[in-house]
Amino acid sequence: MNERITNIGIRKIFECSKLTALKIMKRILKEKNLTKGKISKNDIKKRFYIDI
């Protein structure tokens, strides 16, 4: 499953504020060097070792 994850998706997963979600998103994007909207559940699993 390589579903794309948005800011809202990240907020749900981490139950954090919008700002924190954006920071997390930027950090993942920086590591992947990708454009917005291309973060997948897999990326978050690998990065944060959480099961989604």
MMTF fields as JSON, N, C-alpha, C and O atoms, coordinates in Angstrom:
{
  "mmtfVersion": "1.0.0",
  "mmtfProducer": "UNKNOWN",
  "numBonds": 207,
  "numAtoms": 208,
  "numGroups": 52,
  "numChains": 1,
  "numModels": 1,
  "chainsPerModel": [1],
  "groupsPerChain": [52],
  "chainIdList": ["A"],
  "bondAtomList": [4, 2, 8, 6, 12, 10, 16, 14, 20, 18, 24, 22, 28, 26, 32, 30, 36, 34, 40, 38, 44, 42, 48, 46, 52, 50, 56, 54, 60, 58, 64, 62, 68, 66, 72, 70, 76, 74, 80, 78, 84, 82, 88, 86, 92, 90, 96, 94, 100, 98, 104, 102, 108, 106, 112, 110, 116, 114, 120, 118, 124, 122, 128, 126, 132, 130, 136, 134, 140, 138, 144, 142, 148, 146, 152, 150, 156, 154, 160, 158, 164, 162, 168, 166, 172, 170, 176, 174, 180, 178, 184, 182, 188, 186, 192, 190, 196, 194, 200, 198, 204, 202],
  "bondOrderList": [1, 1, 1, 1, 1, 1, 1, 1, 1, 1, 1, 1, 1, 1, 1, 1, 1, 1, 1, 1, 1, 1, 1, 1, 1, 1, 1, 1, 1, 1, 1, 1, 1, 1, 1, 1, 1, 1, 1, 1, 1, 1, 1, 1, 1, 1, 1, 1, 1, 1, 1],
  "groupList": [{"groupName": "MET", "atomNameList": ["N", "CA", "C", "O"], "elementList": ["N", "C", "C", "O"], "formalChargeList": [0, 0, 0, 0], "bondAtomList": [1, 0, 2, 1, 3, 2], "bondOrderList": [1, 1, 2], "singleLetterCode": "M", "chemCompType": "L-PEPTIDE LINKING"}, {"groupName": "ASN", "atomNameList": ["N", "CA", "C", "O"], "elementList": ["N", "C", "C", "O"], "formalChargeList": [0, 0, 0, 0], "bondAtomList": [1, 0, 2, 1, 3, 2], "bondOrderList": [1, 1, 2], "singleLetterCode": "N", "chemCompType": "L-PEPTIDE LINKING"}, {"groupName": "GLU", "atomNameList": ["N", "CA", "C", "O"], "elementList": ["N", "C", "C", "O"], "formalChargeList": [0, 0, 0, 0], "bondAtomList": [1, 0, 2, 1, 3, 2], "bondOrderList": [1, 1, 2], "singleLetterCode": "E", "chemCompType": "L-PEPTIDE LINKING"}, {"groupName": "ARG", "atomNameList": ["N", "CA", "C", "O"], "elementList": ["N", "C", "C", "O"], "formalChargeList": [0, 0, 0, 0], "bondAtomList": [1, 0, 2, 1, 3, 2], "bondOrderList": [1, 1, 2], "singleLetterCode": "R", "chemCompType": "L-PEPTIDE LINKING"}, {"groupName": "ILE", "atomNameList": ["N", "CA", "C", "O"], "elementList": ["N", "C", "C", "O"], "formalChargeList": [0, 0, 0, 0], "bondAtomList": [1, 0, 2, 1, 3, 2], "bondOrderList": [1, 1, 2], "singleLetterCode": "I", "chemCompType": "L-PEPTIDE LINKING"}, {"groupName": "THR", "atomNameList": ["N", "CA", "C", "O"], "elementList": ["N", "C", "C", "O"], "formalChargeList": [0, 0, 0, 0], "bondAtomList": [1, 0, 2, 1, 3, 2], "bondOrderList": [1, 1, 2], "singleLetterCode": "T", "chemCompType": "L-PEPTIDE LINKING"}, {"groupName": "GLY", "atomNameList": ["N", "CA", "C", "O"], "elementList": ["N", "C", "C", "O"], "formalChargeList": [0, 0, 0, 0], "bondAtomList": [1, 0, 2, 1, 3, 2], "bondOrderList": [1, 1, 2], "singleLetterCode": "G", "chemCompType": "PEPTIDE LINKING"}, {"groupName": "LYS", "atomNameList": ["N", "CA", "C", "O"], "elementList": ["N", "C", "C", "O"], "formalChargeList": [0, 0, 0, 0], "bondAtomList": [1, 0, 2, 1, 3, 2], "bondOrderList": [1, 1, 2], "singleLetterCode": "K", "chemCompType": "L-PEPTIDE LINKING"}, {"groupName": "PHE", "atomNameList": ["N", "CA", "C", "O"], "elementList": ["N", "C", "C", "O"], "formalChargeList": [0, 0, 0, 0], "bondAtomList": [1, 0, 2, 1, 3, 2], "bondOrderList": [1, 1, 2], "singleLetterCode": "F", "chemCompType": "L-PEPTIDE LINKING"}, {"groupName": "CYS", "atomNameList": ["N", "CA", "C", "O"], "elementList": ["N", "C", "C", "O"], "formalChargeList": [0, 0, 0, 0], "bondAtomList": [1, 0, 2, 1, 3, 2], "bondOrderList": [1, 1, 2], "singleLetterCode": "C", "chemCompType": "L-PEPTIDE LINKING"}, {"groupName": "SER", "atomNameList": ["N", "CA", "C", "O"], "elementList": ["N", "C", "C", "O"], "formalChargeList": [0, 0, 0, 0], "bondAtomList": [1, 0, 2, 1, 3, 2], "bondOrderList": [1, 1, 2], "singleLetterCode": "S", "chemCompType": "L-PEPTIDE LINKING"}, {"groupName": "LEU", "atomNameList": ["N", "CA", "C", "O"], "elementList": ["N", "C", "C", "O"], "formalChargeList": [0, 0, 0, 0], "bondAtomList": [1, 0, 2, 1, 3, 2], "bondOrderList": [1, 1, 2], "singleLetterCode": "L", "chemCompType": "L-PEPTIDE LINKING"}, {"groupName": "ALA", "atomNameList": ["N", "CA", "C", "O"], "elementList": ["N", "C", "C", "O"], "formalChargeList": [0, 0, 0, 0], "bondAtomList": [1, 0, 2, 1, 3, 2], "bondOrderList": [1, 1, 2], "singleLetterCode": "A", "chemCompType": "L-PEPTIDE LINKING"}, {"groupName": "ASP", "atomNameList": ["N", "CA", "C", "O"], "elementList": ["N", "C", "C", "O"], "formalChargeList": [0, 0, 0, 0], "bondAtomList": [1, 0, 2, 1, 3, 2], "bondOrderList": [1, 1, 2], "singleLetterCode": "D", "chemCompType": "L-PEPTIDE LINKING"}, {"groupName": "TYR", "atomNameList": ["N", "CA", "C", "O"], "elementList": ["N", "C", "C", "O"], "formalChargeList": [0, 0, 0, 0], "bondAtomList": [1, 0, 2, 1, 3, 2], "bondOrderList": [1, 1, 2], "singleLetterCode": "Y", "chemCompType": "L-PEPTIDE LINKING"}],
  "groupTypeList": [0, 1, 2, 3, 4, 5, 1, 4, 6, 4, 3, 7, 4, 8, 2, 9, 10, 7, 11, 5, 12, 11, 7, 4, 0, 7, 3, 4, 11, 7, 2, 7, 1, 11, 5, 7, 6, 7, 4, 10, 7, 1, 13, 4, 7, 7, 3, 8, 14, 4, 13, 4],
  "groupIdList": [1, 2, 3, 4, 5, 6, 7, 8, 9, 10, 11, 12, 13, 14, 15, 16, 17, 18, 19, 20, 21, 22, 23, 24, 25, 26, 27, 28, 29, 30, 31, 32, 33, 34, 35, 36, 37, 38, 39, 40, 41, 42, 43, 44, 45, 46, 47, 48, 49, 50, 51, 52],
  "secStructList": [7, 7, 7, 3, 3, 7, 2, 2, 2, 2, 2, 2, 2, 2, 6, 7, 7, 2, 2, 2, 2, 2, 2, 2, 2, 2, 2, 2, 2, 2, 2, 2, 6, 7, 7, 6, 6, 7, 3, 3, 2, 2, 2, 2, 2, 2, 2, 2, 7, 7, 7, 7],
  "xCoordList": [0.837, 0.0, 0.876, 1.618, 0.787, 1.594, 0.712, 0.885, -0.218, -1.15, -0.417, 0.493, -0.838, -0.248, -0.789, -1.939, 0.042, -0.363, -0.257, 0.728, -1.283, -1.299, -1.027, -0.875, -0.971, -0.809, -1.863, -1.561, -3.095, -4.194, -3.987, -4.257, -3.504, -3.208, -2.162, -2.284, -1.136, -0.059, -0.588, -0.219, -1.439, -2.029, -2.781, -2.684, -3.533, -4.308, -3.394, -3.636, -2.327, -1.42, -0.729, -0.658, -0.22, 0.558, -0.267, 0.229, -1.53, -2.412, -1.709, -1.658, -1.173, -0.42, -1.066, -2.049, -0.487, -1.011, -0.614, 0.227, -1.224, -0.951, 0.528, 1.151, 1.063, 2.446, 3.403, 4.332, 3.146, 3.974, 3.858, 4.853, 2.639, 2.413, 3.215, 3.81, 3.225, 3.977, 5.475, 6.187, 5.945, 7.368, 7.75, 8.775, 6.908, 7.158, 7.178, 8.047, 6.214, 6.086, 7.327, 7.871, 7.759, 8.943, 10.18, 11.021, 10.286, 11.441, 11.491, 12.546, 10.329, 10.269, 10.566, 11.307, 9.982, 10.21, 11.674, 12.209, 12.321, 13.719, 14.546, 15.441, 14.235, 14.969, 14.747, 15.66, 13.51, 13.179, 13.438, 13.498, 13.593, 13.803, 12.692, 12.949, 11.481, 10.35, 9.463, 9.642, 8.515, 7.558, 6.44, 6.267, 5.69, 4.578, 3.594, 3.413, 2.972, 1.917, 2.409, 1.617, 3.717, 4.212, 4.702, 5.482, 4.239, 4.617, 3.648, 2.431, 4.184, 3.321, 3.357, 4.225, 2.401, 2.351, 3.652, 4.12, 4.221, 5.481, 6.606, 7.411, 6.651, 7.701, 7.611, 8.618, 6.391, 6.19, 6.512, 7.107, 6.125, 6.44, 7.943, 8.44, 8.663, 10.119, 10.764, 11.703, 10.255, 10.878, 10.579, 11.443, 9.357, 8.96, 8.648, 8.25, 8.829, 8.599, 7.241, 7.126, 6.224, 4.882, 4.048, 4.254, 3.123, 2.281, 1.013, 0.245, 0.799, -0.404, -1.357, -2.443],
  "yCoordList": [-1.189, 0.0, 1.244, 1.489, 2.013, 3.214, 4.445, 5.26, 4.562, 5.688, 6.994, 7.057, 8.019, 9.332, 9.88, 9.64, 10.604, 11.165, 12.679, 13.239, 13.32, 14.775, 15.276, 14.496, 16.576, 17.224, 16.73, 16.466, 16.61, 16.175, 14.727, 14.353, 13.923, 12.519, 12.385, 11.569, 13.202, 13.181, 13.643, 13.093, 14.638, 15.126, 14.002, 13.831, 13.234, 12.138, 11.091, 10.604, 10.751, 9.704, 10.109, 9.325, 11.332, 11.762, 12.527, 12.861, 12.808, 13.573, 14.843, 15.144, 15.576, 16.775, 17.99, 17.881, 19.136, 20.364, 20.479, 19.729, 21.416, 21.628, 21.962, 21.484, 22.777, 23.195, 22.001, 21.851, 21.17, 19.982, 19.059, 18.501, 18.897, 18.041, 18.544, 17.757, 19.853, 20.439, 20.218, 19.958, 20.324, 20.111, 18.671, 18.414, 17.731, 16.315, 16.075, 15.378, 16.659, 16.493, 17.027, 16.382, 18.206, 18.822, 17.972, 17.829, 17.408, 16.584, 15.347, 14.978, 14.716, 13.532, 13.929, 13.242, 15.045, 15.51, 15.826, 15.53, 16.428, 16.778, 15.513, 15.467, 14.481, 13.223, 12.565, 11.978, 12.673, 12.027, 12.923, 12.458, 14.228, 15.201, 15.148, 15.14, 15.112, 14.999, 16.229, 17.108, 16.276, 17.365, 17.036, 15.885, 18.043, 17.885, 16.816, 16.592, 16.173, 15.226, 13.851, 12.993, 13.632, 12.324, 11.515, 10.576, 11.887, 11.119, 9.944, 10.126, 8.762, 7.593, 7.045, 7.4, 6.178, 5.575, 4.838, 4.782, 4.28, 3.557, 4.435, 4.013, 5.654, 6.584, 6.843, 6.881, 7.019, 7.309, 6.079, 6.191, 4.908, 3.67, 3.519, 3.215, 3.735, 3.58, 4.611, 4.309, 5.827, 6.934, 6.902, 7.208, 6.532, 6.62, 5.271, 5.205, 4.214, 2.86, 2.699, 2.085, 3.248, 3.04, 2.316, 2.463, 1.549, 0.766, 1.533, 1.874, 1.803, 2.54, 1.583, 1.986],
  "zCoordList": [0.0, 0.0, 0.0, 0.95, -1.052, -1.11, -1.239, -2.144, -0.333, -0.354, -0.073, 0.753, -0.779, -0.511, 0.792, 1.161, 1.467, 2.751, 2.706, 2.224, 3.213, 3.228, 4.641, 5.582, 4.759, 6.049, 7.042, 8.206, 6.568, 7.427, 7.849, 8.99, 6.914, 7.208, 8.293, 9.206, 8.174, 9.173, 10.523, 11.56, 10.509, 11.77, 12.464, 13.68, 11.676, 12.254, 12.87, 13.974, 12.126, 12.596, 13.888, 14.835, 13.923, 15.082, 16.103, 17.179, 15.773, 16.649, 17.103, 18.296, 16.151, 16.474, 15.815, 15.082, 16.098, 15.527, 14.07, 13.575, 13.403, 11.986, 11.764, 10.817, 12.643, 12.535, 12.642, 11.849, 13.636, 13.827, 12.636, 12.173, 12.139, 10.979, 9.781, 9.044, 9.596, 8.49, 8.657, 7.687, 9.898, 10.164, 9.846, 9.215, 10.292, 10.027, 8.524, 7.999, 7.853, 6.413, 5.699, 4.801, 6.111, 5.487, 5.714, 4.826, 6.917, 7.241, 6.346, 5.832, 6.171, 5.31, 3.872, 3.17, 3.44, 2.073, 1.827, 0.759, 2.818, 2.675, 2.482, 1.638, 3.277, 3.175, 1.827, 1.246, 1.334, 0.063, -1.126, -2.264, -0.857, -1.922, -2.961, -4.164, -2.488, -3.402, -3.35, -2.508, -4.252, -4.241, -3.279, -2.878, -2.914, -1.979, -2.44, -3.636, -1.485, -1.834, -2.23, -2.621, -2.132, -2.52, -1.331, -1.484, -0.15, 1.031, 1.139, 1.089, 1.284, 1.383, 2.808, 3.607, 3.105, 4.431, 4.71, 5.847, 3.663, 3.797, 4.314, 5.144, 3.814, 4.239, 5.737, 6.445, 6.193, 7.608, 8.437, 9.509, 7.951, 8.666, 8.822, 9.906, 7.722, 7.748, 8.651, 9.388, 8.589, 9.302, 10.797, 11.619, 11.138, 12.548, 13.191, 14.354, 12.435, 12.944, 13.606, 14.667, 12.981, 13.527, 12.502, 11.298, 12.976, 12.082, 11.77, 12.67, 10.494, 10.107, 9.415, 8.999]
}
